[in-house]
Amino acid sequence: MVNMDLRTLDFTKFTGTDQERKEFCQAFLDGITEVGFVKLINHGLDDKTNSELFQQVVSPINLFHFVPSMTDDTQSRNLFTLPREGKEEFANVIGPKPQRGWSCIGAETTATLNTPGVINMVRVNNEGLKDLKEHFDMGPVDDPEFPNVYPSEEKAPGFKNWMEQYFIKSQHLSLQLMEALEIALDLPKSALVDRCEGHASEIRMIYYPETNVKELADGKSKRIWPHTDFGILTLLAQGSTGGLQIEDKNNPGGYVSVPLVDKTELLINVGDTLERWSNGRIPAGLHQVAASGETEDGTLPERYSVAFFLKANRKTSAGPIPLFVPKGTISKYEEMTALEYHRRRTAIMY
């Protein structure tokens, strides 16, 4: 599998001189338009935050494995394995809505979210196709419409508070990236940022358990199938195990690997909503997680990642912004609210 060296952007340039800011904004737009993905470094979510994040993922979030902390004895005592019935206490209730809580392997199937060149909007038969992942989903800190579901404080001390703070930091960074797009696209100030008010963003913590490559050989199972994300932008933090692949736009249907170079780097990708807002000018990035790093006996190591999905206000239009549909051109996407779009895409997975 060929590796792709993505454009890597230093976020300190955005807060630097006027010229550095301008150059950063243009490079960000160029990168996500050409490839759908860029890497971001020096973004403020530092090494300490990254390390603490993956302590949360490996333990109280998935509660999948006991992994002793090297730095925090109190935290290490929290890292225990919960039986399935324990995780079901904060399980997601399946339905065409924003997900909240824990989901088991096979709960959702991403296999038919996208077919070659098409973002599906109706359910396609996905019987027999499977995702080999567990995940925990959370939304905004205070969301009366779709409230969060957490493991109890007794079982995961400090988890809720830590994750809420991480959510706030990620939302702030995401909105700065939207500001960068406004500058690069020469849009009125807050033209994009205002569409994100009334936060509907989400975090997904994903655990891909150890498995054997033979389980993927029949073509009916993947760690996660080729898909695009529903939101505006995704900020992805990854553990050390590889497997993330993105579509090679010079070879549609072909994929290239994106290796982790710096453990604090964030992978930024375009979601469906930004593609729709821009009337296709900024296409969503198609990606998957495939077999990588198998041992001599064919064992694939476990993999962890954490995605922050920047979402639009639920009542905001997910149709093209008029500025991207000049007179005489055609709107490529039907009009609907951001929540309706989210519901329709989520329904495909169940």
C-alpha positions in Angstrom: 0.0 0.0 0.0 1.4 3.4 -1.0 1.7 6.1 1.6 0.5 9.6 1.1 2.4 12.6 2.4 -0.4 15.0 3.2 0.1 18.7 3.4 1.1 19.5 7.0 0.0 22.9 8.3 1.4 24.7 11.4 -1.5 26.3 13.2 0.7 28.9 14.9 0.8 30.6 11.4 -2.9 31.3 11.8 -2.2 33.4 14.9 1.0 34.9 13.5 1.6 37.9 11.2 -1.1 39.0 8.7 1.0 37.4 5.9 1.4 34.1 7.8 -2.3 34.1 8.5 -3.2 34.7 4.9 -0.8 31.9 3.7 -2.2 29.5 6.3 -5.8 30.1 5.2 -5.0 29.6 1.5 -2.9 26.5 2.2 -5.7 25.0 4.3 -8.3 25.7 1.5 -6.0 24.3 -1.2 -5.2 21.2 0.9 -8.8 20.2 1.7 -10.0 21.0 -1.8 -7.3 19.0 -3.6 -7.2 16.0 -1.4 -10.0 16.3 1.2 -7.5 16.0 4.1 -4.6 18.0 5.7 -2.5 17.4 8.8 -2.5 20.1 11.6 0.3 20.6 14.1 0.9 23.0 16.9 -2.9 23.4 17.3 -3.0 23.8 21.0 -4.1 20.3 21.9 -0.6 19.5 23.2 1.2 16.3 24.0 -0.1 16.2 27.6 -3.7 16.6 26.3 -3.1 13.9 23.7 -1.7 11.5 26.2 -4.6 12.1 28.6 -7.1 11.6 25.8 -5.8 8.2 24.9 -5.7 7.2 28.6 -9.4 8.0 28.5 -9.9 6.0 25.4 -8.0 3.0 26.5 -9.9 2.8 29.8 -13.0 4.5 31.0 -14.4 5.3 27.6 -14.4 1.9 26.0 -13.6 0.1 29.2 -12.3 -2.6 27.0 -8.9 -3.5 28.5 -6.8 -3.0 31.6 -3.8 -0.9 30.6 -1.9 0.4 33.6 -1.0 4.1 33.4 2.7 4.9 33.8 2.0 8.3 35.3 -1.2 8.2 37.3 -1.8 5.5 39.9 -5.3 6.8 40.6 -6.1 6.6 36.9 -4.7 3.2 36.6 -7.0 1.9 39.2 -9.9 3.1 37.0 -8.7 1.0 34.1 -10.8 -2.2 34.4 -12.7 -4.3 32.1 -16.5 -4.0 32.3 -18.7 -6.9 31.2 -21.0 -6.3 28.3 -23.9 -5.7 30.7 -21.9 -3.0 32.3 -21.4 -1.1 29.1 -25.0 -1.6 28.2 -25.8 0.7 31.1 -24.7 3.6 28.9 -25.5 2.1 25.5 -26.7 4.1 22.5 -30.3 3.6 21.6 -30.4 2.7 18.0 -32.3 5.0 15.6 -32.1 7.8 13.0 -30.7 10.4 15.4 -27.4 11.6 16.8 -25.8 8.7 18.6 -25.1 8.9 22.4 -23.2 6.3 24.5 -21.6 3.0 23.7 -22.2 0.8 20.6 -21.1 -2.8 20.3 -19.4 -4.4 17.3 -21.9 -4.7 14.5 -24.3 -2.2 16.0 -23.9 0.1 12.9 -22.8 -0.8 9.4 -21.0 1.8 7.3 -20.7 -0.5 4.3 -23.5 1.3 2.2 -23.0 4.9 3.4 -21.1 5.5 0.1 -20.9 3.7 -3.2 -18.3 4.7 -5.7 -18.7 8.4 -6.4 -22.0 8.7 -4.6 -23.0 9.8 -1.1 -26.1 7.6 -0.4 -29.2 9.2 0.9 -31.4 6.1 1.1 -30.8 2.8 2.8 -29.2 0.1 0.7 -29.3 -3.6 1.7 -26.3 -4.2 3.9 -27.2 -7.6 5.3 -24.2 -9.7 6.2 -21.8 -6.8 6.1 -20.1 -5.9 9.3 -17.9 -3.2 11.0 -15.3 -4.6 13.4 -15.4 -1.7 15.9 -16.9 -0.5 19.2 -17.4 3.2 19.8 -18.6 5.8 22.3 -20.4 8.9 21.1 -21.1 12.1 22.9 -22.5 15.5 21.9 -22.4 19.0 23.3 -22.0 19.5 27.1 -25.6 20.6 27.6 -27.9 19.1 24.9 -31.5 19.0 26.0 -32.7 17.5 22.7 -30.2 14.6 22.6 -28.6 14.3 26.1 -25.3 12.5 26.6 -25.1 9.1 28.3 -21.9 8.4 30.3 -20.5 5.6 32.4 -21.1 6.4 36.1 -18.7 8.5 38.0 -18.1 5.5 40.2 -17.0 3.4 37.3 -15.1 6.1 35.4 -14.0 8.8 37.8 -13.4 12.2 36.1 -14.2 10.9 32.6 -17.3 13.0 32.0 -15.6 16.3 33.1 -12.4 15.6 31.2 -14.2 14.8 28.0 -16.5 17.8 28.3 -13.4 20.0 28.5 -11.9 18.3 25.5 -15.1 18.9 23.6 -15.0 22.6 24.3 -11.3 22.9 23.2 -12.0 20.9 20.0 -15.0 23.1 19.1 -13.0 26.2 19.6 -10.2 25.0 17.3 -12.8 23.9 14.7 -14.4 27.3 14.6 -11.0 28.9 14.1 -10.6 26.6 11.0 -13.9 27.8 9.7 -12.7 31.3 10.1 -9.7 30.4 8.1 -12.0 29.1 5.3 -14.0 32.4 5.4 -10.7 34.3 4.8 -9.5 32.0 2.0 -12.8 32.0 0.3 -13.2 35.8 0.7 -16.6 35.3 2.5 -18.2 37.8 4.8 -16.9 37.5 8.4 -18.8 34.7 10.3 -20.5 33.5 7.2 -19.6 30.0 8.1 -19.0 30.3 11.8 -22.5 31.6 12.5 -24.0 28.4 10.9 -22.3 26.4 13.7 -24.0 28.3 16.6 -26.2 26.3 18.9 -23.5 23.6 18.9 -24.5 20.2 17.6 -21.0 18.8 17.2 -20.0 15.3 18.4 -17.1 13.3 19.6 -16.6 9.6 18.7 -14.1 7.4 20.5 -13.4 4.3 18.4 -11.9 1.0 19.4 -10.9 -1.6 16.8 -10.2 -4.8 18.7 -7.4 -7.2 17.9 -8.5 -9.5 15.1 -7.1 -11.9 12.5 -6.7 -10.8 9.0 -8.6 -13.9 7.9 -11.7 -12.4 9.3 -11.5 -9.7 6.7 -10.7 -12.0 3.8 -14.3 -12.8 2.8 -15.0 -9.2 2.0 -18.0 -9.1 4.4 -16.1 -7.4 7.3 -13.9 -4.3 7.6 -12.7 -2.3 10.5 -14.7 0.5 8.9 -15.9 0.7 5.3 -15.2 3.5 2.8 -17.3 6.4 3.9 -17.5 10.2 4.2 -18.3 11.9 7.5 -21.7 13.7 7.9 -20.5 17.0 9.4 -18.5 20.0 8.3 -15.0 19.2 9.3 -13.5 16.2 11.3 -10.5 16.5 13.6 -9.0 13.0 14.1 -6.5 12.0 16.7 -5.0 8.5 16.3 -3.1 6.0 18.3 0.1 4.4 16.9 -1.6 1.5 15.0 -2.0 2.3 11.4 -4.7 1.3 8.9 -6.3 4.6 8.0 -6.6 5.0 4.2 -7.9 7.8 2.1 -9.2 7.7 -1.5 -6.6 8.7 -4.1 -8.4 11.3 -6.1 -6.0 10.6 -9.0 -7.2 7.0 -9.0 -10.9 7.0 -7.9 -11.7 3.8 -6.0 -8.0 3.4 -5.1 -6.7 4.1 -1.5 -3.4 5.3 0.0 -2.3 5.0 3.6 -1.8 8.0 5.8 0.9 7.1 8.4 1.1 8.9 11.7 4.2 11.0 11.9 3.7 13.0 15.1 1.4 11.6 17.8 0.0 15.0 18.4 -0.9 15.8 14.8 -4.6 16.0 13.9 -5.9 14.8 10.6 -8.5 17.3 9.3 -11.0 16.1 6.7 -14.0 17.6 4.9 -17.4 16.2 5.7 -20.6 16.0 3.6 -22.1 19.3 5.0 -19.2 21.4 3.8 -19.4 19.7 0.4 -23.1 20.5 0.2 -22.6 24.1 1.4 -20.0 24.7 -1.2 -22.1 23.1 -3.9 -19.4 20.5 -4.5 -16.5 22.9 -4.7 -14.9 21.4 -1.5 -15.6 17.6 -1.8 -15.9 15.4 1.3 -12.9 13.1 1.9 -13.6 9.4 1.4 -11.7 7.1 3.8 -11.6 3.7 5.5 -9.7 1.7 8.1 -8.2 -1.5 6.6 -5.8 -4.2 7.6 -2.4 -2.9 8.7 0.5 -4.0 10.8 -0.4 -7.7 11.1 2.0 -10.0 12.8 3.4 -13.2 11.4 0.3 -15.2 12.5 -2.0 -12.7 10.8 -3.1 -10.9 13.9 -4.1 -7.3 13.5 -3.3 -5.2 16.6 -6.0 -3.2 18.3 -6.4 0.4 17.1 -7.8 3.5 18.8 -8.8 6.9 17.5 -10.9 9.9 18.5 -12.8 12.0 16.1 -14.4 15.4 16.7 -17.1 16.1 14.2 -17.9 19.8 13.7 -21.6 20.0 13.0 -23.9 22.8 11.9 -26.8 24.2 13.9 -29.5 21.6 13.6 -32.0 24.1 12.1 -29.4 25.5 9.6 -29.7 24.6 6.0 -27.5 21.7 4.7 -28.2 22.9 1.2 -25.8 25.0 -0.9 -25.0 28.5 0.4 -26.2 30.9 -2.3 -22.7 32.5 -2.6 -21.6 29.1 -4.1 -24.4 29.0 -6.6 -23.7 31.9 -9.0 -26.5 32.9 -11.4 -26.8 30.5 -14.2 -25.5 27.5 -12.3 -27.4 24.6 -10.8 -27.7 23.7 -7.1 -26.4 20.1 -6.8 -28.0 19.3 -3.5 -31.6 19.4 -2.2 -32.6 21.7 0.5 -33.0 20.2 4.1 -31.9 21.1 7.6 -28.6 19.8 9.0 -30.6 17.6 11.5 -32.6 16.1 8.7 -29.5 15.3 6.7 -27.9 13.7 9.8 -31.0 11.6 10.5 -31.2 10.4 6.9 -27.5 9.4 6.8 -27.6 7.7 10.2 -30.7 5.7 9.2 -28.6 4.0 6.5 -26.4 2.3 9.1 -29.1 0.5 11.0 
